[in-house]
Amino acid sequence: MGDYQKVNEHLREMHATLPRALKVVATYLMEHPGDIATLSMRQVAANAGVSLPNFSRLAKLLGFETYGELREIYRKQVQQHDVSYYQLRAEHLQKANISNDNHRFWSDLQNAVGENITTLFDSMDADLLAQAARVISDSRRVYLIGMQASHSFAGYLNYLGGMASDKFCLIRSEGGIYADTITDICADDAVIAVSQQPCADATIRLGKVAHDRNATIIAISDSPASPLAMIADHVLLTPNQSPLFFESYVSATIMIEALIGFYTLQQTPEVIERIEKIEADRILLGEYWKDKD
């Protein structure tokens, strides 16, 4: 794990116990890494709405002698094209296309998607993904949570995971009832939750229930400071810049496919037999289109 990832992990772990002012600073560091790398401490403090000494205090709590040492970690990440760099470059995409230039919009969309994907692969460590996949392998059951815009992606995760194993369980809200689907969650289980800010209330409430029951939480989220990331044991960050009025789920889709891919790599040949059986049953039941003319 790199220095930048270690800082983020430390910030996430200490966040709940920090005084209010330091909590504001910690959140700002996690959500605005580009500002830390490129702006002066005075400018960052003004943006965060707290006094200058709080940044130095937090730096010392993180084990640095000065705020400058902490800032250097962020500066190196910008030079290595980390997520902060792309966030800064993508800011202009949020501006409205007042000239209705179709080609410009298409180009903006292409740039945003390309930068999100590049950032994802540059910043995510394959060993961290493999570690999260190992949690899935070792768990009794794997509960999947995704509400509002994230619901279809939790469903996709269930579709892919369900082909490899019968341990995946999608938490649904039929009739507004969640309790029946989470009754048996325990320390032997894992939860994969998908959410982008602003997080769906149900996702956080369900995640907290699972956390209180000592299940292992894997969060697929857009920010290390999101309420979902704060209760997670493993955080898989997905850049989501977009020129549209909604955030992009392209990176989240890649993360889902990668996670199931790493999980499949860790399984015995029985997983191949299961997938073959599912495919045979689909053909038997005529689930795929076949031109009968």
N, C-alpha and C positions, 0 to 999 in steps of 0.2 A: 504494500500500500504506500503510495507516494505521500510527501509531506502535506500537500493540499488536501488530500483525502483524509489524512490523520487529523488535521485541524478541524475539518468539517465534522468528523466523527466525534471529536472531543467536544466541540460546540454543542452538538446534538445531545450528547450524554449529560452535560452540565446545565443545559438550558433551564430545566424545571427548577433548579435550586438557586439560580442567580437572582440577585436583587433586581428590581424593576428596570433601573437604568441600564444595568449590564445585560439584562435580557433583551432590551431594545438593540443594544450594540451587537450582541450575538446574532440576533435575527437579521440585522442589516448586513453583517459579514456573510451570512449564508445566502441571502437573497440578492445581494448586489456585489458579487466578487469583482466585477469590472471596475466599480467605483473605487474599491480598496486599492486596486492595482494602479489606477491612473490619476486619482484625485488626491489632493493634500488632505491631511488629517482634519484640518479646519473645515474644508469643504464637506468632507464626509460627515463630520459631527453636525454641521448645519443641516445637511440632508436628513440625517437620522433624528434630529431634534433633541440631542443630548449634549452635555458639556464635554469638552476635549479630554479631561483626565480619565473619563470612563473608558476610552479606547486603550489608554496605557494600562489601566487596571486590568482590563480583560486580557490584554497581551501577556501580562505577568502571570495571570491565572492559567494561561495556556502554556506557560513554561518559557516564554521569551523575555529577554532582558528589556527590550524596548519595543514600541509599536513598529518602528522601522524594520526590525527583524521579522515581525509577523507580516508586514506589508510586502517584504521581499518574496515571501512564499507565493503571494498572489501575483506579483510581477513576473515571476518565473513561469507561472501557469499561462499568463497572457502570451508570453513569448513562445510557449509550446502549443499554442492554439487550443487552449482549454475552453470550457464553456463560457467563461467570462468574456473572452475575446469575441466569441460569436454573438453573445448578447449585445455587446457594444456595436458590432457591425450591423446587427439586425434591427436596431432601433428605428431606422428610417422606414422600415417596412410597415410600421404601425401608422404611418401617416396616410391619410385618405388620398385616394387617387382622384383628385378633383378634376382632372382633365379627361376622365373616362378613357384612358389609353389602354386598350386591351392588351397590346403587346407588352407594355410596361408592367401591367398587373401579372401577366403570365411569367415574365422574367423575374418579378419580385417573388412570386410563388416558387419558382424553380430555385432561386437563390436561398430562400428560407428552408425549403425541404433539404436541399443539398447541404446547407450548413448544419442543420439539425442532425443529419445522418453522420456527417464528418465528425461533429462534436461527440456524438454518442460513441462512435468507434474509437476516437482518440482518447476519450476520458474514461471509458469503462474497461476495467481490468478483467481479462478472461478468467483469471483465478477466482475473482469475486463472484462471477456468474456461476462458475463450477461449484463454489462453496454453497451458494443459494440452492442450486440444483441438488446438492447432496442433502440439504435439509429436507427437500421434497422426497428424496429417495428413502430417507430414514424415518419419515413420518408415517403414522398409522393412516391418517386421512389428510387430505389437503382441501381446505375450504377456500372458495374463491369469492371475493367481494368486489363489486363494481356497481355504482349507482349512477343515475342520470346519464351523462354522456359516456361514462366509463362502463356502463352496463354491458353494452354489446362487445366490448373488449374482454371483459370477464367471461362472457359467453364464448368468445373465440378461444380463450385460454382453456375453458372447459371442453370445447370441441377437440382441440389438439391433444390436451392432456388425457382426455377420455379414451382416445385411440390407443395410448400407450399403457394406461392403467385404469383400474376401476376405483382408485382411491380418491379421485377428484370429485368434489361436490360443490356445485354452484349454489350460492345462497340467493334465493329468490324472495320477492316480497308480494307474493300473491295474496290479494285481499288485505295488504298492509301488515301481514303477519310475518315476523322474522324469527320469533322465539323457537318455533318448531324445528327450524333448520340448524339452529346453533346449540340445541340442548346438550349434545354430547361432546362439544369441543372441550379438549383437555390438553394437558402438557405433552401428550404423545402426538399432537397434531400440529400442522402448519397452516398458516393463513396467507394467501397471496391477495393483496388488496391493490386495486388500480384506482388512482384518483389524481386529478389535477386541481390546482387552486382556482377558484374557491372550492374547497372539498365538500362533497355531499355530506350532510349531517349524519345520515344513516351509516355511511361508510366508517366515519370516525367512531360513532357509538358502538357499532359492531366490532370494530377493531379493538376498542378499549375492553369490551367484554372478553374477547379472545385473549388479550394481553393479561387481564386479571386472572384468567384461568391457566396462565403460563404456557399458552400455545406460542409457537415461534412465528413472528410476523415478518413477512417479506413485502415491502412496499415498493410499488412501481409508481413513482411520483415525479413531479417536475421541480421540486424544491426540497433541499435538505432541512428547511425550516417549516415545512408544511406540518399540520397537526398529525397527519398520517405518518410522516417520517419520524416524528418525535416519539411515537410509541413502537416503532419497528425495530427488529433485530438486524435486518438487512435492508438497505435502501438502494434501489436501482433507479438512478436519476435519468430522466428522459427529456432532453431539450425539446421545446415545443413552440418555437417562434413561428409566427404566421402573419401574412399581410391581411388576413381575414378578420372578421369580428370574433371568431372563436379560435382557440388554441389548437395546434396540430397534434394528432395522435400517431403520426408516422413513426416516430421513435419508440413510442409505447408498443406499437405493433411489432417492430423489430425486436424489442426486448422480450416480448412474450414468446415469439418464435425461437429466439436464442435460448431462453430459459428452458423451454420444452426440449429443444435440441440437446442442450447439455444434460438434461435429465435422461433423455433417451440413450445418450452415449454411456451413461453409467449403469444401464440395465443389462440383464442377462438376455440371451437369445429368445427367451420366452416373450419379450415384448414384440419381436418380429412375428411370432406366431399369432399373437393377439391381433395385431394390425392386419395380418393376412386373413384372419377369421372374420374381422369386421368388414373388410373389403368384399369377401366372398358373400357375406350375408347381404350387403348392399346390392350386389349384382343379382343375387337370388330374389330379392324383393323388388327389383326393378327400379332402384332409386336413381340410377343414372339415365340420362336421355339416350335413347337408341332409336335411330330412324328406322321405322318398321315398313316404310314404303318399298 
